[in-house]
Structures are given as structure tokens and as C-alpha cells.
Amino acid sequence: MAKVKNYKEHLLEELQNSEEAAAYLNAALHDDDPHAFLLALRDIAEAQGGMGWLAEQSELNRENLYRTLSMRGNPRFFNLLSVLDAFGLELSIHPKSKRRHRQTRV
């Protein structure tokens, strides 16, 4: 009988790779629920070493990180940059695809 790995265990193992973590965050950004991004950040934090590790790496307060990355969280821009930097990731902006782009009136 083949050994079965649970989903969360497999996800956390995959999220230790920065390319996988970046793809996971990008997918979360395209979700209709903006909280999906915060959940993805929490998953990556767990995979990389937990909130204590993230607090140390990002030089942010651990308790504030728990609040910031909660479902009610609203991370400040510079805190988000610190968290992404701790994960070895960076923020990048790209034009929307034509089908998702809203027309602006001039």
C-alpha cells in the first residue's frame, strides 16, 4: 500500500521553495476573496519556520504579524515588503490582461 501524504503536509513542503511560494501567492492574488492572499502568506510563514521565525527575519513584532495576517488583517505596505523579503520574494507589478482590464474614460 502506498504511503499517503496529507494535503497540508505536502503544501508546506512545497512552499519551502521560493518559486513555489511565489506561484502560490500569485494564484492567491487572483482569487475573488482578498483574504486568500493573507492565508497564503500564513501558509508560507508556517512552511518557512513559523511566525517566530518570520518575526525575526522581517524584524516585525510576532503578535502584530499574527494580527496582520489574520482574516481581519490589513497589512501595511512596508510590513508586506518586509514579510516578502523574509521569504526571499519581491513585489512586482504587471499590466492586466486585456480581458481583465477596465476601460478608463478620458
C-alpha positions as CSV (number, residue, x, y, z in Angstrom):
1,M,0.0,0.0,0.0
2,A,1.3,3.4,-1.0
3,K,2.0,6.0,1.7
4,V,-0.5,8.8,1.6
5,K,0.7,12.3,2.4
6,N,-2.0,14.8,3.6
7,Y,-2.6,17.9,1.6
8,K,-1.4,20.4,4.2
9,E,1.9,18.5,4.8
10,H,2.5,18.4,1.1
11,L,1.7,22.1,0.7
12,L,4.0,23.2,3.4
13,E,6.8,21.1,2.0
14,E,6.3,22.7,-1.5
15,L,6.2,26.2,0.0
16,Q,9.7,25.9,1.3
17,N,10.8,26.5,-2.3
18,S,10.6,30.3,-3.1
19,E,9.4,29.7,-6.7
20,E,6.5,27.6,-5.4
21,A,5.8,30.2,-2.8
22,A,5.7,32.9,-5.4
23,A,3.4,30.9,-7.6
24,Y,1.1,30.3,-4.6
25,L,0.9,34.0,-3.7
26,N,0.2,34.9,-7.4
27,A,-2.6,32.4,-7.5
28,A,-4.0,33.8,-4.3
29,L,-3.9,37.4,-5.7
30,H,-6.2,36.2,-8.5
31,D,-8.8,34.8,-6.1
32,D,-12.0,36.8,-5.7
33,D,-11.5,36.8,-1.9
34,P,-8.7,39.2,-0.9
35,H,-8.2,37.2,2.3
36,A,-6.8,34.4,0.2
37,F,-3.6,36.3,-0.1
38,L,-3.3,36.7,3.7
39,L,-4.0,32.9,4.1
40,A,-1.3,32.2,1.5
41,L,1.2,34.4,3.5
42,R,0.4,32.5,6.7
43,D,0.9,29.2,4.9
44,I,4.3,30.3,3.6
45,A,5.2,31.5,7.1
46,E,4.3,28.1,8.5
47,A,6.3,26.4,5.8
48,Q,9.4,28.6,6.3
49,G,9.7,28.3,10.0
50,G,6.6,29.8,11.7
51,M,5.7,33.2,13.0
52,G,8.6,33.4,15.4
53,W,11.0,32.8,12.5
54,L,9.1,35.4,10.3
55,A,9.2,38.0,13.1
56,E,12.9,37.6,13.5
57,Q,13.6,37.7,9.7
58,S,11.3,40.6,9.0
59,E,12.2,42.5,12.2
60,L,8.4,42.8,12.9
61,N,6.6,42.1,16.1
62,R,5.3,38.5,16.3
63,E,2.0,39.4,17.8
64,N,1.4,42.1,15.2
65,L,2.2,39.6,12.5
66,Y,-0.5,37.2,13.8
67,R,-3.0,40.1,13.7
68,T,-1.8,41.4,10.3
69,L,-2.0,38.0,8.6
70,S,-5.4,37.1,10.2
71,M,-8.6,37.1,8.2
72,R,-9.3,40.6,9.5
73,G,-5.7,41.7,8.8
74,N,-4.8,44.7,6.7
75,P,-1.0,44.7,6.3
76,R,0.7,48.0,5.9
77,F,2.7,48.2,2.6
78,F,6.1,48.3,4.3
79,N,5.2,45.4,6.6
80,L,4.2,43.4,3.5
81,L,7.5,44.2,1.8
82,S,9.4,43.1,5.0
83,V,7.4,39.8,5.0
84,L,8.0,39.1,1.3
85,D,11.7,39.9,1.8
86,A,11.9,37.4,4.7
87,F,10.5,34.8,2.3
88,G,13.1,35.8,-0.4
89,L,10.4,37.3,-2.6
90,E,9.7,40.7,-4.0
91,L,6.7,42.6,-5.2
92,S,6.2,43.1,-9.0
93,I,3.6,44.9,-10.9
94,H,2.4,43.8,-14.4
95,P,-0.3,45.1,-16.7
96,K,-3.6,43.4,-16.5
97,S,-4.6,41.1,-19.4
98,K,-7.0,42.7,-21.8
99,R,-9.9,40.7,-20.6
100,R,-9.5,41.9,-17.0
101,H,-8.6,45.5,-17.8
102,R,-11.2,48.1,-17.0
103,Q,-11.6,50.8,-19.6
104,T,-10.9,54.3,-18.3
105,R,-12.7,57.3,-19.7
106,V,-10.7,60.3,-20.7
